Amino acid sequence: MRCKNLAILAIILSTLASTPKTKATLIHDIEATQGYSNEHGIRLQDSQDNLLEGIMPVFDKYSGDLNVKFKLKNVGDFTEETTPQGFISNTTNPSAYSWSHNHTTLTPGQYKYRERNVDLSKLENGIHTIRVGAELDGDTNPNNNYRERNINLVPEPSTLAFLAAAAIALSKRRRK
């Protein structure tokens, strides 16, 4: 019985020795990460450095620039060169605002934070989507290259009060 077991073991070892070894697959992959504890990995701050929290924060578009921050990481095996970018859109204007950063080189495992101060005063009121990240040719997982977050743009309260007062005055004139 022992000879039979040794013969089987010899066959198994021989088969394993002749089986071609597979090489680990190396990948190209960058991602816009959950680098901030703020919503969806995109940190939003007003011009006084107040953090805008929640799923869809409300932002007074005339209060100053909106600071948009995100983290880009190389989760692949090669040094990568890319250009981080951002977009702000809504249902009526898919390219309402866009920007790009300087060309960025990331070694495997390296990350860089990117930020941009954005003037939203010329955008229309309502819900907008902020999308940040980067493109990479040959990316193994392009689905993780971007992060998105919504924001609700409103005119400043004094503007709302002025518009309401003007509407009331106009309606009173029409009645006369």
C-alpha positions in Angstrom: 0.0 0.0 0.0 2.9 2.3 0.8 4.4 1.9 -2.6 1.1 2.7 -4.2 0.8 5.9 -2.2 4.4 6.9 -3.1 3.6 6.2 -6.8 0.5 8.5 -6.6 2.5 11.2 -4.8 5.2 11.0 -7.5 2.6 11.4 -10.2 1.1 14.5 -8.5 4.5 16.1 -8.0 5.5 15.4 -11.6 2.2 17.0 -12.8 2.8 20.1 -10.6 6.3 20.5 -11.8 5.3 20.4 -15.4 2.3 22.8 -15.0 3.2 26.2 -16.4 3.4 28.9 -13.8 1.0 31.8 -14.2 2.4 35.3 -13.8 0.6 37.8 -11.6 -1.4 40.2 -13.8 -0.1 43.7 -13.4 -2.8 46.5 -13.8 -3.1 50.1 -14.6 -5.7 51.7 -12.2 -6.2 55.1 -10.6 -9.2 56.0 -8.5 -10.9 59.0 -7.0 -11.0 57.7 -3.4 -13.1 58.2 -0.3 -10.1 60.4 0.8 -12.3 62.6 2.9 -14.8 61.7 5.5 -17.2 64.1 3.8 -19.9 62.9 1.5 -18.8 60.6 -1.4 -15.2 61.5 -1.1 -15.7 65.1 -2.3 -15.1 67.8 0.3 -17.0 71.0 -0.2 -16.2 74.2 1.8 -17.5 77.8 1.5 -15.3 80.8 1.3 -15.2 81.0 5.2 -13.9 77.3 5.3 -17.2 76.0 6.6 -17.7 72.4 5.7 -20.9 71.7 3.6 -22.3 68.5 4.9 -25.1 66.2 4.0 -26.2 64.4 0.9 -27.2 67.5 -1.0 -26.0 70.7 0.8 -27.5 74.1 -0.1 -25.0 76.7 -1.2 -25.6 80.4 -1.6 -24.0 80.9 -5.0 -23.2 84.6 -4.3 -21.4 84.0 -1.0 -18.0 83.5 -2.6 -16.2 80.6 -4.2 -16.9 77.0 -3.4 -13.8 75.0 -2.6 -14.0 71.4 -4.1 -11.4 68.9 -2.8 -10.8 65.3 -3.6 -8.1 62.6 -3.4 -6.7 60.7 -6.4 -4.8 57.5 -5.8 -2.8 55.1 -8.0 -4.1 51.6 -7.0 -2.3 49.9 -9.9 1.2 48.5 -10.5 2.7 51.1 -12.8 3.6 54.8 -12.5 0.8 56.7 -14.1 0.5 60.2 -15.7 -3.0 61.8 -15.7 -4.7 65.1 -15.5 -7.2 65.5 -12.6 -10.4 67.3 -13.6 -13.8 68.4 -12.4 -17.2 69.1 -13.9 -20.4 70.8 -12.7 -23.6 70.1 -14.5 -27.3 70.1 -14.2 -30.2 68.7 -16.3 -30.4 71.7 -18.6 -26.6 72.3 -19.0 -24.4 69.1 -18.9 -21.2 71.2 -19.2 -22.1 74.2 -17.0 -18.5 74.5 -15.6 -15.3 72.5 -15.9 -11.7 72.7 -14.8 -8.5 70.6 -14.9 -5.4 70.5 -12.8 -1.8 70.3 -13.8 -0.5 67.0 -15.2 0.0 64.6 -12.3 2.4 61.7 -11.9 1.4 59.0 -9.4 3.7 56.1 -8.5 2.0 52.8 -7.4 0.2 53.4 -4.0 0.8 57.1 -4.1 -2.1 59.6 -3.7 -2.5 63.3 -4.2 -5.1 65.7 -2.9 -6.5 68.1 -5.5 -8.7 71.2 -4.9 -10.2 74.0 -6.8 -12.0 77.2 -5.9 -15.0 77.5 -8.1 -17.1 80.6 -8.8 -20.7 79.4 -9.1 -22.4 82.8 -9.3 -23.0 82.5 -13.1 -24.7 79.1 -12.8 -28.5 78.8 -12.7 -30.2 78.0 -9.4 -31.1 74.5 -8.6 -29.5 71.1 -8.2 -26.1 70.5 -9.8 -23.8 67.5 -9.9 -20.1 67.9 -9.1 -18.0 65.2 -10.7 -14.2 64.9 -10.0 -11.5 62.4 -11.0 -9.2 61.6 -13.9 -9.0 59.6 -17.1 -6.3 57.0 -17.7 -5.8 55.2 -21.0 -5.8 51.4 -20.4 -7.3 51.7 -16.9 -8.3 48.2 -15.7 -11.2 49.6 -13.6 -12.4 52.9 -15.1 -15.5 52.7 -12.9 -13.6 54.0 -9.9 -12.0 57.0 -11.7 -14.6 59.5 -10.7 -16.7 60.6 -7.7 -20.0 62.5 -7.8 -21.9 64.7 -5.4 -24.9 66.9 -5.7 -25.3 70.5 -4.4 -28.3 72.8 -4.5 -27.4 76.3 -5.6 -29.6 79.1 -4.4 -29.4 82.9 -4.6 -28.4 84.7 -1.4 -31.3 85.3 1.1 -31.1 89.1 0.5 -31.7 88.5 -3.2 -34.7 86.3 -2.4 -36.1 89.0 -0.1 -35.5 91.6 -2.8 -37.2 89.4 -5.5 -40.2 88.7 -3.1 -40.6 92.5 -2.4 -40.4 93.3 -6.1 -43.1 90.7 -6.9 -45.4 92.1 -4.2 -44.9 95.6 -5.4 -45.6 94.6 -9.0 -48.7 92.7 -8.0 -50.0 95.7 -6.1 -49.4 98.0 -9.2 -51.4 95.6 -11.3 -54.3 95.7 -8.9 -54.7 99.5 -9.2 
